[in-house]
């Protein structure tokens, strides 16, 4: 897992660069990419690997649908 803050600009095609250390970590985990989404708590974009999204999905599926 890695945590840090990077401020990047979008290029002319609307892309943002991903730091090399992040890319190498994701590749070592067998995934050559990440999923970005708007933060629920901050005015930012958060990102994680596909395996983290699967963990979140599994934990949501384990919840009782009738609880608040």
SULPE-V849017 format. One line per field, one symbol per residue. ss: DSSP state (H for helix, E for strand, L for the rest). phi: phi as a letter, one per 40 degrees, with the letter a starting at -180 (. if undefined). Layout:
ss = ???
phi = ???
This chain:
ss = LLLLLLLLLLLLLLLLLLLHHHHHHHHHLLLLLLEEEELLLLLLEEEELHHHHHHHHHHHHLLLLLLL
phi = .bbabbbbbccccgbbcbddcccccccccgbbiabbacccbbcabbaacdcccccccccccccccbcc
